Amino acid sequence: TDVPTVTIEVSNVKGGNSTADVPFGFLIGDVNGDAAVRSSDVNQIQADKGQPVTSANFRDDINLSGVVNKPDYQETQNNKGHRLP
């Protein structure tokens, strides 16, 4: 799902018996990791379009097809403006 924040409770924090909550979010199309889907994300996918997925561009493969392609571009374009709180 796009844009939810999930909280995981972890235990044995710092070797003790205490717990801590760790929040994190999911944001489809945020290929540069800045917590927002912007033109820069769309431009990055456009620049990598047609390329096989590598360790350098794996975030661009939104649909996990193994290639940066038009559906990746469209999904990012559709989510432009979404951001994590």
N, C-alpha and C positions, 0 to 999 in steps of 0.2 A: 504494500500500500504506500501511497505517496504522502509525505509530509507528517506522519504521526511521530510523536515522541514516545519512546518506550523506556521504562525504567526497570532495571534489573537490580535485584538485591544480591549483594555479594557478602559472603561471610569469611571469617578468619582474616579480617583486614589487619595488615601489619602483624600477623602471627598471633593476634589476640582472639578473643571470643566475640568481638564486636562485629556489627554488620554495617554496610554502607549502601546507599542507593546510587546507581550510576545511570543517569539519563543519556539517551542518544537518539538521534533522529534518522529517518530515511527520507531522501529527497531524490526522486527520479529525475535525471537530467543534469544534476550538478556535477559535471565531469571534471571541474577544476577544484572542487572541494571547498568552495568559499561560503557554503550554507545558503546559496541562492542560485536559481536558474536564471541566467541572464544571456544577453547577446554574446558574451564571451564564450559561454558554453556551446551555444549553437555554432559560432564561428569555428571553435576547436573541432567539433564533429565534422563540419563542412570541410575543413582542411585535411582531416584524416580519412574522409570518405573513400571507400574502395580499398583501404589498407587492411591487411590481416591484423588480428589482435596480437599485441605484444605486451611486455611488461611496462612499456612506456605509454600505451594508449588503451589499456584494458577498461578504463572507466568510460570510454567513448562507446563501448559495445553494450548499449542499454538492453537490447533484446537477446543478448548472449548467443548470437549466431556465429561468432568467431570472426566476423568481418564488420568493420564500421561501415554502415550502409544507410540507405534512405529511411528505413523504419527508425533507426537510432536518431537520425536528424529530426524526423517528424515528432517523435516522442519528446525530445528535448524542446522543440519549438512549441508543442502543446502545453508543456509545463513551465514555459517562460513566465516569470513573475512569481513563481512559488518560492518560498523561503522558509527556513527553519526559524523558530522563535529564538 
